[in-house]
Amino acid sequence: MDRRSLLAIGAGAVAGPLIAATSHAAGPHCRLLRPGDPGYAAEVAPFDLAQIPAPGLVVAAETATDVRYAVRLASRRGAPIAVLATGHQPSVPIGPDAILVSTRALRGVTVDARRRVARVEAGVRWQEVVDRAAAYGLAPLNGSSGTVGVVGYTLGGGLSPTLGRRFGYAADHVRAIDVVTADGCLTTVTPDADPGLFFGLRGGKSNFGLVTAIEFALFPVTGFYGGALYYDGAHARTVLHAYRKWIRTVPDAMSSSVALQNLPDAGDVPAPLRGRPTVAVRIAWTGSPAEGVALVRPLRAIAPPVLDAVSDQPYTAFGAIHADPVTPVPAVERTALLGELTADTVDALLATAGPGTGSPIAVTEIRHLGGALACPPRHPNAVAQRDAAFTLFMVGMAGPDQAAAVRSAEAAVIDRLRPWCTGGLFPNFLSIADTDPDVVRRAYPPEVYRRLRLLKRRVDPGNLFRLNHNIPPA
Ligand SMILES: Cc1cc2nc3c(=O)[nH]c(=O)nc-3n(C[C@H](O)[C@H](O)[C@H](O)COP(=O)(O)OP(=O)(O)OC[C@H]3O[C@@H](n4cnc5c(N)ncnc54)[C@H](O)[C@@H]3O)c2cc1C
């Protein structure tokens, strides 16, 4: 967009006299896109198609300077500012009054093998970091999907289904964060440089600024014994009860989850899982393969799996464990944290989401927490629901016609499981259903929430960063 076009934004919903007064020299050197511009639709396209952002202006940032420009512009205009990396986690709608910073072009990755540290810019996705670190025999605390953004994931805690129980949350191992705060300043935040902001950013997502790069620890892990054991839905009761007993026997280094699945009869779903209820037990063991085989033996004995995809694998194959969708889908999600998984919890889950209930929920996952995830980190952060023993996460792949049915099925599961819910929520699993600030506050214990609201008052008193799961200023 040239200067004349930039000035023309002044007539639009986002820009006003302040933009007209902005010289091109002071402006960004990246693309600025308005609705209808070539490239606009591609730049706002999210992974989760349930909500398509429709901002009045997109700043397709290529440098931290572009991000500063966008934040200053939004601040002067009083326009809310949003950030989009991959679009895996929609929250509130992003409308024509908003400026959206797309971080897709911020793609720098550096691995320092000697220090076992990676530095990653805001548009980078997990698979790239895992691949780059693997060349040095190292691994990050990545999530289940290689297409998820590193920065968004880490700012929401970062619950690794491969290494979480062994090393803790990804947020616990962040060394430094480059962030543009609401005043338009770019600061490097560390445990020593602004510890208050360092605390809040790790768990508070985009409430305190727009992160341009992040530095975090890598671990000497080159492979895992794991994958998923899939059973026919007819065995769901046996499998879930066996799983809840099995997890009591496993070491901390064993990460796992169990999921009731109703996958579509579609080409990219493996044939034995298509169009029928199945149960998946997902496993990641990073000790010796021989120990892994022994630990998994009781699971293989529960019932004959319809698909046994557990084996010794290079760490770069982590995405096969959960086999999340890799192409954009409209998702309807709900979540909760559970304090325990008793026989009654399992029966309640089966009664609402199990085979034979006609549930439209595609995946109902219970993920095992504990281990290092329950330990306080060396530098405290806002990932603070560490007493929870499990996450519950449900997702239905639902277009507008089916969304209401999925929403009500998920609500019914939460209602039925309420006796075992802690009342807390995990920031990364918050969905469109969780945007009310009174719901968001449940992602933090009361004392942490108070601290976050005070931090918000200090760094973003006008709540410029409000197009998210918002923490309003105190
Ligand atoms: C298939 C799938 C698998 C997942 N697996 C896991 C998992 O195993 N463990 C886990 O913990 N989570 C998991 N998640 C949740 C995921 O971590 C969150 O959805 C995360 O927010 C995605 O970040 P993103 O940048 O990819 O998405 P976006 O939708 O682009 O961003 C989501 C939010 O992250 C914040 N954010 C992103 N970039 C920045 C930035 N530069 N500065 C400040 N804030 C920013 C903003 O609040 C933004 O609204 C999964 C999600 C999906 C869809």
The ligand as an SDF file (V2000), in Angstrom:
LIG
                    3D

 53 58  0  0  0  0  0  0  0  0999 V2000
   -4.8870  -28.8010   16.9170 C   0  0  0  0  0  0  0  0  0  0  0  0
   -4.4850  -28.0840   18.1850 C   0  0  0  0  0  0  0  0  0  0  0  0
   -3.6190  -28.6960   19.0800 C   0  0  0  0  0  0  0  0  0  0  0  0
   -3.2370  -28.0320   20.2580 C   0  0  0  0  0  0  0  0  0  0  0  0
   -2.4150  -28.6740   21.1420 N   0  0  0  0  0  0  0  0  0  0  0  0
   -2.0380  -28.0420   22.2750 C   0  0  0  0  0  0  0  0  0  0  0  0
   -1.2090  -28.6740   23.2170 C   0  0  0  0  0  0  0  0  0  0  0  0
   -0.8110  -29.8330   23.0570 O   0  0  0  0  0  0  0  0  0  0  0  0
   -0.8770  -28.0000   24.3440 N   0  0  0  0  0  0  0  0  0  0  0  0
   -1.2750  -26.7030   24.5550 C   0  0  0  0  0  0  0  0  0  0  0  0
   -0.8880  -26.1120   25.5660 O   0  0  0  0  0  0  0  0  0  0  0  0
   -2.0750  -26.0770   23.6760 N   0  0  0  0  0  0  0  0  0  0  0  0
   -2.4700  -26.7150   22.5550 C   0  0  0  0  0  0  0  0  0  0  0  0
   -3.3070  -26.0990   21.6790 N   0  0  0  0  0  0  0  0  0  0  0  0
   -3.7920  -24.7520   21.9940 C   0  0  0  0  0  0  0  0  0  0  0  0
   -2.8290  -23.7050   21.4250 C   0  0  0  0  0  0  0  0  0  0  0  0
   -1.6510  -23.6920   22.1720 O   0  0  0  0  0  0  0  0  0  0  0  0
   -3.5030  -22.3360   21.5010 C   0  0  0  0  0  0  0  0  0  0  0  0
   -4.6200  -22.3750   20.6610 O   0  0  0  0  0  0  0  0  0  0  0  0
   -2.5460  -21.2250   21.0850 C   0  0  0  0  0  0  0  0  0  0  0  0
   -3.0630  -19.9920   21.4970 O   0  0  0  0  0  0  0  0  0  0  0  0
   -2.3530  -21.1950   19.6000 C   0  0  0  0  0  0  0  0  0  0  0  0
   -1.5170  -20.1370   19.2660 O   0  0  0  0  0  0  0  0  0  0  0  0
   -1.4350  -19.6810   17.7450 P   0  0  0  0  0  0  0  0  0  0  0  0
   -0.4990  -18.5540   17.6710 O   0  0  0  0  0  0  0  0  0  0  0  0
   -1.1760  -20.8920   16.9340 O   0  0  0  0  0  0  0  0  0  0  0  0
   -2.9170  -19.2310   17.4260 O   0  0  0  0  0  0  0  0  0  0  0  0
   -3.5790  -17.7250   17.2090 P   0  0  0  0  0  0  0  0  0  0  0  0
   -5.0140  -18.0250   17.0920 O   0  0  0  0  0  0  0  0  0  0  0  0
   -2.9020  -17.1120   16.0420 O   0  0  0  0  0  0  0  0  0  0  0  0
   -3.2380  -17.0000   18.5160 O   0  0  0  0  0  0  0  0  0  0  0  0
   -4.0080  -17.2880   19.6620 C   0  0  0  0  0  0  0  0  0  0  0  0
   -3.7520  -16.2820   20.7350 C   0  0  0  0  0  0  0  0  0  0  0  0
   -2.4100  -16.4150   21.1900 O   0  0  0  0  0  0  0  0  0  0  0  0
   -1.9290  -15.1380   21.5820 C   0  0  0  0  0  0  0  0  0  0  0  0
   -0.8010  -14.7750   20.7140 N   0  0  0  0  0  0  0  0  0  0  0  0
   -0.4240  -15.3300   19.5420 C   0  0  0  0  0  0  0  0  0  0  0  0
    0.6740  -14.7010   19.0710 N   0  0  0  0  0  0  0  0  0  0  0  0
    0.9660  -13.7290   19.9570 C   0  0  0  0  0  0  0  0  0  0  0  0
    1.9740  -12.7370   20.0290 C   0  0  0  0  0  0  0  0  0  0  0  0
    2.9130  -12.6110   19.0840 N   0  0  0  0  0  0  0  0  0  0  0  0
    1.9830  -11.8910   21.0820 N   0  0  0  0  0  0  0  0  0  0  0  0
    1.0520  -11.9820   22.0630 C   0  0  0  0  0  0  0  0  0  0  0  0
    0.0690  -12.9080   22.0320 N   0  0  0  0  0  0  0  0  0  0  0  0
    0.0360  -13.7700   21.0050 C   0  0  0  0  0  0  0  0  0  0  0  0
   -3.0540  -14.1500   21.3800 C   0  0  0  0  0  0  0  0  0  0  0  0
   -3.7840  -14.0520   22.5780 O   0  0  0  0  0  0  0  0  0  0  0  0
   -3.8700  -14.8320   20.3190 C   0  0  0  0  0  0  0  0  0  0  0  0
   -5.2050  -14.3940   20.3150 O   0  0  0  0  0  0  0  0  0  0  0  0
   -3.7220  -26.7340   20.5190 C   0  0  0  0  0  0  0  0  0  0  0  0
   -4.6080  -26.1260   19.6320 C   0  0  0  0  0  0  0  0  0  0  0  0
   -4.9980  -26.7900   18.4840 C   0  0  0  0  0  0  0  0  0  0  0  0
   -5.9860  -26.1280   17.5590 C   0  0  0  0  0  0  0  0  0  0  0  0
  1  2  1  0
  2  3  1  0
  2 52  2  0
  3  4  2  0
  4  5  1  0
  4 50  1  0
  5  6  2  0
  6  7  1  0
  6 13  1  0
  7  8  2  0
  7  9  1  0
  9 10  1  0
 10 11  2  0
 10 12  1  0
 12 13  2  0
 13 14  1  0
 14 15  1  0
 14 50  1  0
 15 16  1  0
 16 17  1  0
 16 18  1  0
 18 19  1  0
 18 20  1  0
 20 21  1  0
 20 22  1  0
 22 23  1  0
 23 24  1  0
 24 25  2  0
 24 26  1  0
 24 27  1  0
 27 28  1  0
 28 29  2  0
 28 30  1  0
 28 31  1  0
 31 32  1  0
 32 33  1  0
 33 34  1  0
 33 48  1  0
 34 35  1  0
 35 36  1  0
 35 46  1  0
 36 37  1  0
 36 45  1  0
 37 38  2  0
 38 39  1  0
 39 40  1  0
 39 45  2  0
 40 41  1  0
 40 42  2  0
 42 43  1  0
 43 44  2  0
 44 45  1  0
 46 47  1  0
 46 48  1  0
 48 49  1  0
 50 51  2  0
 51 52  1  0
 52 53  1  0
M  END
$$$$
